[in-house]
Amino acid sequence: MPLKIEPLGVVTLDFKGGWKVRVEKNFEGGLGGVWLKFLHMEFDADSEMFGRVTISQDEDAADPLSPLQVVRQLPPTFSNTLQVSIKLTIEKPPGGGPPLVLAGKNLFTQLNDRLTVFPPQGAVYQLQHPVEFTPVGQPDEVRAQLLQFPATVSHNP
């Protein structure tokens, strides 16, 4: 996944991890569906330059629910937009020092609008817009940017 880290530029990292959601309530209108709440999300990548790089849910944030909607009945087709506040932790930040924790300036929003089953099995979700990361309390100082995050999602009970 391409991650732009100031002042170095774009680096490519191989993130692995996952997320857990639960159904909160039924979706009103249209063909139906449910609203999902994030319970946990974490992805890690190992880098020689940065050590462990972690993207995780900001559990202190109040996030909107994520819709899982039926968009067609036959064959069954669902659209799922995942929305969650995240933070980025870089174990060995550029310039040295202790681990750097950055807050996501905007929601991490991924979409798959062609699901045939849920939970997904081998479905690819795409990041809908880059996520900017800033030091806590300094929302105008963008230090990193997640440019893409195509994620293959499979349910593992």
Biotite code that builds the C-alpha atoms (Angstrom):
import biotite.structure as struc

atoms = struc.array([
    struc.Atom([0.000, 0.000, 0.000], chain_id="A", res_id=1, res_name="MET", atom_name="CA", element="C"),
    struc.Atom([1.413, 3.422, -0.866], chain_id="A", res_id=2, res_name="PRO", atom_name="CA", element="C"),
    struc.Atom([1.937, 5.626, 2.189], chain_id="A", res_id=3, res_name="LEU", atom_name="CA", element="C"),
    struc.Atom([3.364, 9.118, 1.813], chain_id="A", res_id=4, res_name="LYS", atom_name="CA", element="C"),
    struc.Atom([5.532, 10.018, 4.795], chain_id="A", res_id=5, res_name="ILE", atom_name="CA", element="C"),
    struc.Atom([6.980, 13.512, 5.124], chain_id="A", res_id=6, res_name="GLU", atom_name="CA", element="C"),
    struc.Atom([9.735, 14.388, 4.323], chain_id="A", res_id=7, res_name="PRO", atom_name="CA", element="C"),
    struc.Atom([10.652, 11.110, 2.568], chain_id="A", res_id=8, res_name="LEU", atom_name="CA", element="C"),
    struc.Atom([7.853, 10.764, 0.028], chain_id="A", res_id=9, res_name="GLY", atom_name="CA", element="C"),
    struc.Atom([5.923, 7.633, -0.942], chain_id="A", res_id=10, res_name="VAL", atom_name="CA", element="C"),
    struc.Atom([6.863, 4.246, 0.498], chain_id="A", res_id=11, res_name="VAL", atom_name="CA", element="C"),
    struc.Atom([5.122, 0.955, -0.242], chain_id="A", res_id=12, res_name="THR", atom_name="CA", element="C"),
    struc.Atom([4.191, -1.269, 2.690], chain_id="A", res_id=13, res_name="LEU", atom_name="CA", element="C"),
    struc.Atom([2.501, -4.682, 2.838], chain_id="A", res_id=14, res_name="ASP", atom_name="CA", element="C"),
    struc.Atom([-0.195, -4.399, 5.511], chain_id="A", res_id=15, res_name="PHE", atom_name="CA", element="C"),
    struc.Atom([-1.899, -7.447, 7.001], chain_id="A", res_id=16, res_name="LYS", atom_name="CA", element="C"),
    struc.Atom([-4.665, -7.487, 9.549], chain_id="A", res_id=17, res_name="GLY", atom_name="CA", element="C"),
    struc.Atom([-8.391, -7.226, 9.803], chain_id="A", res_id=18, res_name="GLY", atom_name="CA", element="C"),
    struc.Atom([-11.508, -5.772, 11.340], chain_id="A", res_id=19, res_name="TRP", atom_name="CA", element="C"),
    struc.Atom([-14.542, -6.822, 13.347], chain_id="A", res_id=20, res_name="LYS", atom_name="CA", element="C"),
    struc.Atom([-18.003, -5.327, 13.058], chain_id="A", res_id=21, res_name="VAL", atom_name="CA", element="C"),
    struc.Atom([-21.394, -6.089, 14.558], chain_id="A", res_id=22, res_name="ARG", atom_name="CA", element="C"),
    struc.Atom([-24.912, -5.397, 13.368], chain_id="A", res_id=23, res_name="VAL", atom_name="CA", element="C"),
    struc.Atom([-26.426, -2.458, 15.251], chain_id="A", res_id=24, res_name="GLU", atom_name="CA", element="C"),
    struc.Atom([-29.817, -2.048, 13.588], chain_id="A", res_id=25, res_name="LYS", atom_name="CA", element="C"),
    struc.Atom([-31.806, -2.681, 10.429], chain_id="A", res_id=26, res_name="ASN", atom_name="CA", element="C"),
    struc.Atom([-31.541, -0.347, 7.467], chain_id="A", res_id=27, res_name="PHE", atom_name="CA", element="C"),
    struc.Atom([-34.762, 1.537, 6.724], chain_id="A", res_id=28, res_name="GLU", atom_name="CA", element="C"),
    struc.Atom([-35.772, 2.076, 3.099], chain_id="A", res_id=29, res_name="GLY", atom_name="CA", element="C"),
    struc.Atom([-34.700, 0.730, -0.243], chain_id="A", res_id=30, res_name="GLY", atom_name="CA", element="C"),
    struc.Atom([-34.351, -3.030, -0.460], chain_id="A", res_id=31, res_name="LEU", atom_name="CA", element="C"),
    struc.Atom([-33.115, -3.264, 3.127], chain_id="A", res_id=32, res_name="GLY", atom_name="CA", element="C"),
    struc.Atom([-29.879, -4.018, 4.868], chain_id="A", res_id=33, res_name="GLY", atom_name="CA", element="C"),
    struc.Atom([-28.209, -3.332, 8.209], chain_id="A", res_id=34, res_name="VAL", atom_name="CA", element="C"),
    struc.Atom([-26.004, -0.748, 9.898], chain_id="A", res_id=35, res_name="TRP", atom_name="CA", element="C"),
    struc.Atom([-22.631, -2.039, 11.141], chain_id="A", res_id=36, res_name="LEU", atom_name="CA", element="C"),
    struc.Atom([-20.541, -0.728, 14.041], chain_id="A", res_id=37, res_name="LYS", atom_name="CA", element="C"),
    struc.Atom([-16.757, -1.158, 14.110], chain_id="A", res_id=38, res_name="PHE", atom_name="CA", element="C"),
    struc.Atom([-15.558, -3.099, 17.137], chain_id="A", res_id=39, res_name="LEU", atom_name="CA", element="C"),
    struc.Atom([-11.888, -3.356, 16.189], chain_id="A", res_id=40, res_name="HIS", atom_name="CA", element="C"),
    struc.Atom([-9.567, -2.682, 13.262], chain_id="A", res_id=41, res_name="MET", atom_name="CA", element="C"),
    struc.Atom([-5.806, -3.102, 12.963], chain_id="A", res_id=42, res_name="GLU", atom_name="CA", element="C"),
    struc.Atom([-3.350, -3.571, 10.097], chain_id="A", res_id=43, res_name="PHE", atom_name="CA", element="C"),
    struc.Atom([0.430, -3.938, 10.531], chain_id="A", res_id=44, res_name="ASP", atom_name="CA", element="C"),
    struc.Atom([3.387, -3.774, 8.155], chain_id="A", res_id=45, res_name="ALA", atom_name="CA", element="C"),
    struc.Atom([7.055, -4.411, 8.898], chain_id="A", res_id=46, res_name="ASP", atom_name="CA", element="C"),
    struc.Atom([9.629, -2.081, 7.366], chain_id="A", res_id=47, res_name="SER", atom_name="CA", element="C"),
    struc.Atom([13.413, -2.059, 7.644], chain_id="A", res_id=48, res_name="GLU", atom_name="CA", element="C"),
    struc.Atom([13.336, 1.735, 7.629], chain_id="A", res_id=49, res_name="MET", atom_name="CA", element="C"),
    struc.Atom([10.349, 2.373, 9.954], chain_id="A", res_id=50, res_name="PHE", atom_name="CA", element="C"),
    struc.Atom([10.076, -0.797, 12.050], chain_id="A", res_id=51, res_name="GLY", atom_name="CA", element="C"),
    struc.Atom([6.458, -1.772, 12.626], chain_id="A", res_id=52, res_name="ARG", atom_name="CA", element="C"),
    struc.Atom([3.893, 0.542, 11.024], chain_id="A", res_id=53, res_name="VAL", atom_name="CA", element="C"),
    struc.Atom([0.355, 0.155, 12.354], chain_id="A", res_id=54, res_name="THR", atom_name="CA", element="C"),
    struc.Atom([-2.980, 1.492, 11.135], chain_id="A", res_id=55, res_name="ILE", atom_name="CA", element="C"),
    struc.Atom([-5.574, 1.011, 13.849], chain_id="A", res_id=56, res_name="SER", atom_name="CA", element="C"),
    struc.Atom([-9.011, 2.163, 14.891], chain_id="A", res_id=57, res_name="GLN", atom_name="CA", element="C"),
    struc.Atom([-9.091, 5.331, 16.962], chain_id="A", res_id=58, res_name="ASP", atom_name="CA", element="C"),
    struc.Atom([-11.281, 3.898, 19.683], chain_id="A", res_id=59, res_name="GLU", atom_name="CA", element="C"),
    struc.Atom([-11.836, 7.327, 21.276], chain_id="A", res_id=60, res_name="ASP", atom_name="CA", element="C"),
    struc.Atom([-13.662, 8.651, 18.191], chain_id="A", res_id=61, res_name="ALA", atom_name="CA", element="C"),
    struc.Atom([-17.426, 8.583, 17.729], chain_id="A", res_id=62, res_name="ALA", atom_name="CA", element="C"),
    struc.Atom([-17.775, 7.127, 14.235], chain_id="A", res_id=63, res_name="ASP", atom_name="CA", element="C"),
    struc.Atom([-20.849, 6.902, 12.045], chain_id="A", res_id=64, res_name="PRO", atom_name="CA", element="C"),
    struc.Atom([-22.329, 3.457, 11.458], chain_id="A", res_id=65, res_name="LEU", atom_name="CA", element="C"),
    struc.Atom([-21.360, 1.684, 8.238], chain_id="A", res_id=66, res_name="SER", atom_name="CA", element="C"),
    struc.Atom([-24.178, 0.650, 5.864], chain_id="A", res_id=67, res_name="PRO", atom_name="CA", element="C"),
    struc.Atom([-24.521, -2.823, 4.378], chain_id="A", res_id=68, res_name="LEU", atom_name="CA", element="C"),
    struc.Atom([-27.341, -2.417, 1.852], chain_id="A", res_id=69, res_name="GLN", atom_name="CA", element="C"),
    struc.Atom([-29.136, -4.794, -0.476], chain_id="A", res_id=70, res_name="VAL", atom_name="CA", element="C"),
    struc.Atom([-28.854, -3.212, -3.941], chain_id="A", res_id=71, res_name="VAL", atom_name="CA", element="C"),
    struc.Atom([-30.350, -6.081, -5.959], chain_id="A", res_id=72, res_name="ARG", atom_name="CA", element="C"),
    struc.Atom([-32.391, -9.096, -4.912], chain_id="A", res_id=73, res_name="GLN", atom_name="CA", element="C"),
    struc.Atom([-31.685, -11.463, -7.813], chain_id="A", res_id=74, res_name="LEU", atom_name="CA", element="C"),
    struc.Atom([-28.926, -12.321, -7.864], chain_id="A", res_id=75, res_name="PRO", atom_name="CA", element="C"),
    struc.Atom([-28.381, -11.023, -4.307], chain_id="A", res_id=76, res_name="PRO", atom_name="CA", element="C"),
    struc.Atom([-26.001, -8.063, -4.402], chain_id="A", res_id=77, res_name="THR", atom_name="CA", element="C"),
    struc.Atom([-24.890, -5.894, -1.491], chain_id="A", res_id=78, res_name="PHE", atom_name="CA", element="C"),
    struc.Atom([-23.035, -2.619, -1.116], chain_id="A", res_id=79, res_name="SER", atom_name="CA", element="C"),
    struc.Atom([-20.875, -2.103, 1.972], chain_id="A", res_id=80, res_name="ASN", atom_name="CA", element="C"),
    struc.Atom([-19.266, 1.203, 2.906], chain_id="A", res_id=81, res_name="THR", atom_name="CA", element="C"),
    struc.Atom([-16.919, 0.891, 5.886], chain_id="A", res_id=82, res_name="LEU", atom_name="CA", element="C"),
    struc.Atom([-16.213, 4.106, 7.801], chain_id="A", res_id=83, res_name="GLN", atom_name="CA", element="C"),
    struc.Atom([-13.901, 4.397, 10.797], chain_id="A", res_id=84, res_name="VAL", atom_name="CA", element="C"),
    struc.Atom([-11.529, 6.894, 12.428], chain_id="A", res_id=85, res_name="SER", atom_name="CA", element="C"),
    struc.Atom([-7.959, 5.630, 12.399], chain_id="A", res_id=86, res_name="ILE", atom_name="CA", element="C"),
    struc.Atom([-4.512, 6.422, 13.716], chain_id="A", res_id=87, res_name="LYS", atom_name="CA", element="C"),
    struc.Atom([-1.078, 5.647, 12.317], chain_id="A", res_id=88, res_name="LEU", atom_name="CA", element="C"),
    struc.Atom([1.819, 4.510, 14.503], chain_id="A", res_id=89, res_name="THR", atom_name="CA", element="C"),
    struc.Atom([5.374, 4.482, 13.140], chain_id="A", res_id=90, res_name="ILE", atom_name="CA", element="C"),
    struc.Atom([7.764, 2.602, 15.429], chain_id="A", res_id=91, res_name="GLU", atom_name="CA", element="C"),
    struc.Atom([10.915, 4.291, 14.069], chain_id="A", res_id=92, res_name="LYS", atom_name="CA", element="C"),
    struc.Atom([9.877, 7.685, 12.622], chain_id="A", res_id=93, res_name="PRO", atom_name="CA", element="C"),
    struc.Atom([12.025, 9.654, 10.160], chain_id="A", res_id=94, res_name="PRO", atom_name="CA", element="C"),
    struc.Atom([14.559, 11.673, 12.134], chain_id="A", res_id=95, res_name="GLY", atom_name="CA", element="C"),
    struc.Atom([14.566, 9.239, 15.074], chain_id="A", res_id=96, res_name="GLY", atom_name="CA", element="C"),
    struc.Atom([12.902, 9.523, 18.436], chain_id="A", res_id=97, res_name="GLY", atom_name="CA", element="C"),
    struc.Atom([10.142, 7.570, 20.133], chain_id="A", res_id=98, res_name="PRO", atom_name="CA", element="C"),
    struc.Atom([7.309, 5.944, 18.168], chain_id="A", res_id=99, res_name="PRO", atom_name="CA", element="C"),
    struc.Atom([5.215, 8.508, 16.323], chain_id="A", res_id=100, res_name="LEU", atom_name="CA", element="C"),
    struc.Atom([1.422, 8.346, 16.660], chain_id="A", res_id=101, res_name="VAL", atom_name="CA", element="C"),
    struc.Atom([-0.587, 10.373, 14.147], chain_id="A", res_id=102, res_name="LEU", atom_name="CA", element="C"),
    struc.Atom([-4.348, 10.943, 14.068], chain_id="A", res_id=103, res_name="ALA", atom_name="CA", element="C"),
    struc.Atom([-6.373, 10.446, 10.905], chain_id="A", res_id=104, res_name="GLY", atom_name="CA", element="C"),
    struc.Atom([-7.726, 13.808, 9.799], chain_id="A", res_id=105, res_name="LYS", atom_name="CA", element="C"),
    struc.Atom([-10.626, 12.232, 7.891], chain_id="A", res_id=106, res_name="ASN", atom_name="CA", element="C"),
    struc.Atom([-12.467, 8.907, 8.011], chain_id="A", res_id=107, res_name="LEU", atom_name="CA", element="C"),
    struc.Atom([-10.950, 5.758, 6.547], chain_id="A", res_id=108, res_name="PHE", atom_name="CA", element="C"),
    struc.Atom([-13.717, 4.877, 4.080], chain_id="A", res_id=109, res_name="THR", atom_name="CA", element="C"),
    struc.Atom([-13.665, 1.690, 2.034], chain_id="A", res_id=110, res_name="GLN", atom_name="CA", element="C"),
    struc.Atom([-16.303, 0.431, -0.382], chain_id="A", res_id=111, res_name="LEU", atom_name="CA", element="C"),
    struc.Atom([-17.302, -2.747, -2.122], chain_id="A", res_id=112, res_name="ASN", atom_name="CA", element="C"),
    struc.Atom([-20.588, -2.313, -3.998], chain_id="A", res_id=113, res_name="ASP", atom_name="CA", element="C"),
    struc.Atom([-20.653, -5.770, -5.641], chain_id="A", res_id=114, res_name="ARG", atom_name="CA", element="C"),
    struc.Atom([-20.751, -8.188, -2.719], chain_id="A", res_id=115, res_name="LEU", atom_name="CA", element="C"),
    struc.Atom([-22.625, -11.440, -3.312], chain_id="A", res_id=116, res_name="THR", atom_name="CA", element="C"),
    struc.Atom([-22.245, -12.684, 0.293], chain_id="A", res_id=117, res_name="VAL", atom_name="CA", element="C"),
    struc.Atom([-21.644, -11.158, 3.683], chain_id="A", res_id=118, res_name="PHE", atom_name="CA", element="C"),
    struc.Atom([-19.396, -11.740, 5.531], chain_id="A", res_id=119, res_name="PRO", atom_name="CA", element="C"),
    struc.Atom([-17.179, -11.297, 2.451], chain_id="A", res_id=120, res_name="PRO", atom_name="CA", element="C"),
    struc.Atom([-15.110, -14.100, 0.946], chain_id="A", res_id=121, res_name="GLN", atom_name="CA", element="C"),
    struc.Atom([-12.226, -12.783, -1.157], chain_id="A", res_id=122, res_name="GLY", atom_name="CA", element="C"),
    struc.Atom([-13.941, -9.440, -1.813], chain_id="A", res_id=123, res_name="ALA", atom_name="CA", element="C"),
    struc.Atom([-11.777, -6.409, -2.602], chain_id="A", res_id=124, res_name="VAL", atom_name="CA", element="C"),
    struc.Atom([-12.622, -3.141, -0.854], chain_id="A", res_id=125, res_name="TYR", atom_name="CA", element="C"),
    struc.Atom([-11.221, 0.131, -2.231], chain_id="A", res_id=126, res_name="GLN", atom_name="CA", element="C"),
    struc.Atom([-10.264, 3.257, -0.285], chain_id="A", res_id=127, res_name="LEU", atom_name="CA", element="C"),
    struc.Atom([-12.624, 6.049, -1.378], chain_id="A", res_id=128, res_name="GLN", atom_name="CA", element="C"),
    struc.Atom([-10.269, 8.966, -0.681], chain_id="A", res_id=129, res_name="HIS", atom_name="CA", element="C"),
    struc.Atom([-6.768, 9.417, 0.765], chain_id="A", res_id=130, res_name="PRO", atom_name="CA", element="C"),
    struc.Atom([-6.497, 9.684, 4.549], chain_id="A", res_id=131, res_name="VAL", atom_name="CA", element="C"),
    struc.Atom([-4.292, 12.444, 5.936], chain_id="A", res_id=132, res_name="GLU", atom_name="CA", element="C"),
    struc.Atom([-2.501, 12.010, 9.273], chain_id="A", res_id=133, res_name="PHE", atom_name="CA", element="C"),
    struc.Atom([-1.517, 14.812, 11.635], chain_id="A", res_id=134, res_name="THR", atom_name="CA", element="C"),
    struc.Atom([0.051, 15.081, 15.084], chain_id="A", res_id=135, res_name="PRO", atom_name="CA", element="C"),
    struc.Atom([-2.599, 15.178, 17.814], chain_id="A", res_id=136, res_name="VAL", atom_name="CA", element="C"),
    struc.Atom([-3.645, 18.795, 18.360], chain_id="A", res_id=137, res_name="GLY", atom_name="CA", element="C"),
    struc.Atom([-1.992, 19.994, 15.118], chain_id="A", res_id=138, res_name="GLN", atom_name="CA", element="C"),
    struc.Atom([-4.647, 19.367, 12.435], chain_id="A", res_id=139, res_name="PRO", atom_name="CA", element="C"),
    struc.Atom([-2.941, 21.595, 9.848], chain_id="A", res_id=140, res_name="ASP", atom_name="CA", element="C"),
    struc.Atom([0.411, 19.755, 9.911], chain_id="A", res_id=141, res_name="GLU", atom_name="CA", element="C"),
    struc.Atom([-0.047, 16.767, 7.590], chain_id="A", res_id=142, res_name="VAL", atom_name="CA", element="C"),
    struc.Atom([2.831, 14.346, 8.273], chain_id="A", res_id=143, res_name="ARG", atom_name="CA", element="C"),
    struc.Atom([1.600, 11.296, 6.349], chain_id="A", res_id=144, res_name="ALA", atom_name="CA", element="C"),
    struc.Atom([-1.047, 10.319, 3.822], chain_id="A", res_id=145, res_name="GLN", atom_name="CA", element="C"),
    struc.Atom([-2.519, 6.890, 3.035], chain_id="A", res_id=146, res_name="LEU", atom_name="CA", element="C"),
    struc.Atom([-2.993, 7.099, -0.733], chain_id="A", res_id=147, res_name="LEU", atom_name="CA", element="C"),
    struc.Atom([-4.592, 3.718, -1.521], chain_id="A", res_id=148, res_name="GLN", atom_name="CA", element="C"),
    struc.Atom([-5.664, 0.687, 0.445], chain_id="A", res_id=149, res_name="PHE", atom_name="CA", element="C"),
    struc.Atom([-7.092, -2.087, -1.745], chain_id="A", res_id=150, res_name="PRO", atom_name="CA", element="C"),
    struc.Atom([-7.942, -4.783, 0.789], chain_id="A", res_id=151, res_name="ALA", atom_name="CA", element="C"),
    struc.Atom([-8.957, -8.353, 0.037], chain_id="A", res_id=152, res_name="THR", atom_name="CA", element="C"),
    struc.Atom([-11.402, -9.334, 2.765], chain_id="A", res_id=153, res_name="VAL", atom_name="CA", element="C"),
    struc.Atom([-12.345, -12.882, 3.732], chain_id="A", res_id=154, res_name="SER", atom_name="CA", element="C"),
    struc.Atom([-14.351, -13.995, 6.755], chain_id="A", res_id=155, res_name="HIS", atom_name="CA", element="C"),
    struc.Atom([-12.398, -16.165, 9.199], chain_id="A", res_id=156, res_name="ASN", atom_name="CA", element="C"),
    struc.Atom([-14.623, -17.374, 12.049], chain_id="A", res_id=157, res_name="PRO", atom_name="CA", element="C"),
])
